[in-house]
Amino acid sequence: MAAPNLWQETPLIYSSKISDALAASAYLKLEYRGISLFVQRAKEAHGPSVHLVVASGGNAGLATACAANALQAKCSVYLPEGATQSTLDILRRQKAEVIVVGRHYAEALRAATAAVEREIDAVMVPAYDHGTLWEGHGSMIKEISTQLPYKPDAIFCSVGGGGLLGGIIEGCTQVGWDDVPIVALETIGSDCFFHSMSCNSGRFNSVKKSLPPDVDVVYDEENSLTLAHFNKFTSKASGSLGASQPAAKVVKMALEREGGVKCVSVPDELSMQALVSFADDHKLLVELACSTTLTPAYKPEFFNKLVPMKSSGEKRTAVFIVCGGFKVSLADALEYGKLADEDVTKGGAWTVLLDDGGVLQVDK
């Protein structure tokens, strides 16, 4: 008999506030899973002596530490210099060994990889590029299909390396929702998925392959894809969304998907404003990576662009994946609110990048 999953079914919450603002039925899936399934299977495969190793100061690191702690397995988390004390503390409370090494994530990853190579029972836990992660994340779609009595008109999520998105795509296939549009949102300055999608399959940047400064073009031979590789991040959401480059297979899945994946990049300040509004309305604090998902929820003209009104006049239904995240505090929320307000006083509109190469001006 298979061991029970480490997660419990998460709620799908109807938001009357967002629904009224959008003239739609808006649901919030309160969610984070995926890595725990990988950790669980690693222990089943390697036994009690398994040593879980991960390079991440974000949610992947904490998820690994929590799952390993629940299974009483050894866990080591490799972080680059500059990790906050609160991050170190929360990882250690989950009994993880924390190793701070290198100035950048790539150096921490190399150290973690070397540690795995030296130890027979060590297993590297991927942050986003693995089928088991996608399977774990995909289970949320099966839950939504039983919690919601009909297909939604769109599913919104944030995307970095593509682990969550890969799970949503696979989950939709399992429940017969391949035709349901998925909207994947990032912040400008950490949007490796947006730029990778733009360079392939006849999309707007597939010929020129023009990328922002400090972003390189990388060709993935296995999947015959061009990927955008970020050497530097300018977004404050990069702590969770800042993958150097996305999982090539998830990019391919997104490009080939029947219902499509709409990729959108928004400025930090728009995400900051959504974070504060969501905290005020729902009494839930999420990090910028998650509030990026919620930006269309607070801007009807933005939402209408992504989910056009139906000619029949029938009300639209949207599901927002609210994955939370731990890299946020009350002090952060106050600072974000201040930064967003300062930007609003400058006037004008926020520029949102669309996956047809166009832009949308969103009122501040």
C-alpha positions in Angstrom: 0.0 0.0 0.0 1.3 3.4 -0.9 2.1 5.8 1.9 -0.4 8.7 2.3 0.6 12.0 0.9 2.1 14.6 3.1 -0.4 17.2 2.1 -4.1 17.5 2.8 -6.7 18.7 0.4 -6.6 22.5 0.3 -9.7 24.7 0.1 -11.1 26.5 -3.0 -12.5 29.8 -1.7 -15.1 31.9 -3.4 -14.0 35.6 -3.2 -17.1 37.8 -3.2 -14.8 40.9 -3.2 -12.9 40.0 -6.3 -16.0 38.5 -8.0 -17.9 41.7 -7.6 -15.0 43.8 -8.9 -14.5 41.6 -12.0 -18.2 40.8 -12.7 -17.1 37.2 -12.7 -16.9 34.2 -10.3 -13.5 34.3 -8.8 -12.1 31.4 -6.7 -8.9 31.2 -4.7 -7.1 27.9 -4.4 -5.0 28.1 -1.3 -2.1 25.9 -2.1 1.5 24.7 -2.0 2.7 21.2 -2.7 4.8 19.2 -5.1 8.2 18.9 -3.5 6.8 16.8 -0.7 5.9 14.1 -3.2 9.5 14.0 -4.5 10.9 13.8 -0.9 8.5 11.1 0.0 9.4 9.0 -3.0 13.1 9.6 -2.5 12.8 8.1 1.0 10.8 5.2 -0.3 13.5 4.5 -2.9 16.6 5.0 -0.7 15.3 4.1 2.8 15.8 5.9 6.1 19.4 6.8 5.4 18.4 9.1 2.5 19.9 12.6 2.6 17.9 15.3 0.9 19.9 18.1 -0.5 18.5 21.3 -2.1 20.0 24.6 -3.2 17.3 27.2 -2.5 16.6 30.0 -0.1 13.0 30.2 -1.3 9.9 28.1 -1.0 11.6 25.0 -2.5 14.2 25.0 0.3 11.5 25.3 3.0 9.3 22.7 1.4 12.1 20.2 1.3 13.0 20.9 4.9 9.4 20.6 6.1 8.9 17.3 4.2 12.2 15.8 5.3 11.4 16.8 8.9 8.0 15.2 8.7 9.6 12.0 7.4 12.5 12.2 9.9 15.0 12.3 7.0 18.3 14.2 6.9 18.1 17.4 5.0 20.7 20.0 3.9 19.9 23.4 2.3 22.5 25.3 0.4 22.2 29.1 0.3 24.3 31.8 -1.2 25.6 34.7 1.0 23.0 37.3 1.8 20.2 35.0 3.0 18.2 36.8 5.7 18.4 35.6 9.3 14.7 34.9 9.3 15.2 32.5 6.4 18.1 30.7 8.2 16.0 30.5 11.3 12.9 29.0 9.7 15.0 26.4 7.9 16.8 25.4 11.1 13.5 25.1 13.0 12.7 22.4 10.5 15.9 20.6 11.6 17.6 21.3 8.3 21.4 21.7 8.1 22.0 25.1 6.5 25.2 25.7 4.4 25.9 29.2 3.3 28.3 29.2 0.4 29.1 31.5 -2.6 27.9 34.9 -3.5 25.3 33.7 -6.0 22.8 30.9 -6.4 24.9 29.2 -9.0 27.7 28.8 -6.6 25.4 27.3 -3.9 24.0 24.9 -6.5 27.5 23.8 -7.5 28.3 23.1 -3.9 25.1 21.2 -3.3 25.7 19.1 -6.5 29.3 18.3 -5.3 27.9 17.2 -1.9 25.4 14.8 -3.6 28.2 13.3 -5.8 30.3 12.6 -2.7 27.6 10.7 -0.8 25.9 7.5 -1.9 22.6 8.2 0.0 22.3 11.8 -1.0 19.6 12.9 -3.4 19.4 16.3 -5.1 15.9 17.8 -4.8 15.0 19.9 -7.9 13.3 23.2 -7.4 11.1 22.9 -10.5 12.5 20.7 -13.2 11.2 17.1 -12.5 8.2 15.1 -13.4 7.5 14.0 -9.9 7.2 17.7 -8.9 4.7 18.3 -11.7 2.7 15.2 -10.6 2.5 16.5 -7.0 1.5 20.0 -8.1 -1.0 18.5 -10.6 -3.0 16.9 -7.9 -4.4 20.3 -7.0 -6.3 20.4 -10.4 -8.0 17.1 -9.6 -9.1 18.7 -6.3 -10.4 21.8 -8.1 -12.3 19.6 -10.6 -14.3 18.1 -7.6 -14.6 21.4 -5.8 -15.9 23.3 -8.8 -18.9 21.7 -10.6 -17.8 23.0 -14.1 -14.7 24.0 -16.1 -13.3 27.4 -15.3 -12.7 29.9 -18.1 -9.1 30.5 -16.9 -6.6 29.4 -14.3 -4.1 32.0 -13.1 -0.7 31.2 -11.6 2.7 32.7 -11.1 5.6 31.1 -12.9 9.4 31.1 -12.4 11.2 27.9 -13.4 7.9 26.3 -14.3 7.4 23.6 -11.6 4.0 24.8 -10.6 2.9 25.5 -14.2 4.1 22.1 -15.3 1.9 20.5 -12.6 -1.1 22.6 -13.6 -0.7 21.6 -17.3 -0.4 17.9 -16.4 -3.3 18.1 -13.9 -5.6 19.7 -16.5 -4.8 16.8 -18.9 -5.8 14.3 -16.2 -9.2 15.8 -15.6 -10.0 16.7 -19.3 -9.3 20.4 -19.0 -6.8 20.7 -21.8 -9.0 23.4 -23.4 -9.0 25.6 -20.3 -6.7 28.6 -20.8 -3.9 29.0 -18.3 -2.5 32.5 -17.5 1.1 32.5 -16.2 2.3 35.7 -14.6 5.8 37.0 -13.8 7.4 40.2 -12.8 9.5 42.2 -15.3 13.1 41.6 -14.4 12.6 38.0 -13.4 10.5 36.8 -16.4 12.6 34.0 -17.9 9.5 32.0 -18.8 7.9 34.9 -20.7 11.0 35.6 -22.7 11.7 31.9 -23.4 8.2 31.4 -24.7 8.6 34.5 -26.9 11.6 33.0 -28.7 9.9 29.9 -30.0 7.1 28.5 -32.3 6.7 31.6 -34.5 6.0 33.9 -31.6 6.8 37.6 -31.7 10.5 37.2 -30.8 11.2 33.9 -32.5 13.2 35.5 -35.3 15.1 38.4 -33.6 15.4 36.7 -30.2 16.0 40.1 -28.7 16.3 39.9 -24.9 16.9 42.4 -22.1 20.4 43.2 -20.8 22.1 40.5 -18.8 19.9 37.8 -20.4 21.5 35.3 -22.7 20.0 33.1 -25.5 20.5 29.4 -24.7 19.5 26.6 -27.1 18.2 23.3 -25.6 19.0 20.6 -28.1 17.0 17.9 -26.3 13.7 19.8 -26.7 14.7 21.9 -29.7 13.9 25.1 -27.9 15.5 28.5 -27.3 15.5 29.5 -23.6 16.2 32.8 -21.9 19.0 32.6 -19.3 19.0 35.4 -16.7 22.4 36.4 -15.3 21.0 39.1 -13.2 17.5 39.9 -11.7 16.1 43.4 -11.2 12.7 42.3 -9.7 12.1 42.2 -6.0 10.1 39.0 -6.6 13.2 37.2 -7.7 13.6 35.4 -4.4 10.9 33.0 -5.6 10.4 33.8 -9.3 14.1 34.3 -10.0 14.9 31.1 -11.9 17.9 31.6 -14.2 16.1 29.7 -16.9 12.9 27.7 -17.0 12.5 24.0 -17.4 12.7 23.3 -21.1 10.1 20.5 -21.0 7.6 22.8 -19.3 8.2 25.5 -22.0 7.5 22.8 -24.6 4.4 21.7 -22.8 3.1 25.2 -22.7 3.8 25.9 -26.4 2.1 22.7 -27.5 -0.9 22.9 -25.1 -4.4 22.8 -26.7 -5.8 25.5 -24.5 -2.7 27.6 -24.6 -0.7 29.3 -21.9 -0.8 33.1 -21.9 2.4 34.6 -20.5 2.3 38.0 -19.0 4.9 40.2 -17.2 4.0 42.9 -14.8 6.0 45.6 -12.9 6.8 45.0 -9.3 4.7 47.9 -8.1 1.6 46.4 -9.6 2.3 43.2 -7.7 3.0 45.2 -4.5 -0.4 47.0 -4.8 -2.1 43.6 -5.3 -0.3 42.2 -2.2 -1.6 45.0 0.0 -5.1 44.9 -1.4 -5.3 41.1 -1.0 -4.2 41.4 2.7 -6.8 44.1 3.3 -9.6 42.2 1.6 -8.9 38.6 2.7 -6.6 39.0 5.7 -4.0 36.8 4.1 -0.4 37.8 3.6 1.4 36.4 0.5 4.8 37.1 -1.0 5.3 39.0 -4.2 5.6 35.9 -6.3 2.0 35.0 -5.3 0.6 38.5 -5.5 1.8 38.6 -9.1 -0.9 36.0 -9.8 -3.5 38.3 -8.2 -2.7 41.4 -10.2 -5.6 40.8 -12.8 -7.9 40.3 -9.8 -7.6 43.9 -8.9 -7.6 45.5 -12.3 -10.8 44.7 -14.3 -9.4 46.0 -17.6 -6.4 43.7 -17.2 -8.6 40.7 -16.4 -10.9 41.5 -19.3 -7.9 41.5 -21.7 -6.9 38.1 -20.5 -10.4 36.6 -20.1 -12.6 38.3 -22.7 -16.3 38.7 -21.9 -18.6 36.1 -23.4 -20.9 37.0 -26.3 -23.7 35.2 -24.5 -23.3 37.4 -21.5 -22.7 34.4 -19.3 -20.6 35.1 -16.2 -16.9 34.1 -16.5 -15.2 31.8 -13.9 -11.6 32.1 -12.9 -9.4 30.2 -10.5 -6.4 32.0 -8.9 -3.7 29.7 -7.5 -2.7 31.4 -4.2 0.5 29.7 -3.3 1.4 31.9 -0.4 5.2 31.8 0.2 7.1 32.5 3.4 9.4 35.3 2.2 7.2 38.1 3.4 6.5 39.9 6.6 4.3 42.7 7.9 7.2 45.1 7.5 7.6 44.0 3.9 3.9 44.6 3.2 4.1 48.1 4.7 7.2 48.8 2.6 5.6 47.5 -0.6 2.5 49.5 0.1 4.6 52.6 0.4 6.6 51.9 -2.8 3.4 51.3 -4.7 1.8 54.5 -3.4 4.8 56.5 -4.3 4.7 55.1 -7.9 1.0 55.9 -8.1 1.6 59.6 -7.2 3.8 59.9 -10.2 0.7 59.4 -12.4 0.4 57.6 -15.6 -0.1 53.9 -16.0 1.7 50.6 -15.4 3.0 48.8 -18.5 2.2 45.1 -18.7 4.0 43.0 -21.3 1.8 40.6 -23.3 2.8 37.4 -25.1 1.8 38.7 -28.5 4.6 41.3 -28.2 2.2 44.1 -27.3 1.7 46.0 -24.1 -1.3 46.9 -21.9 -1.4 50.1 -20.0 -3.0 49.4 -16.7 -4.3 52.4 -14.7 -2.6 52.9 -11.4 
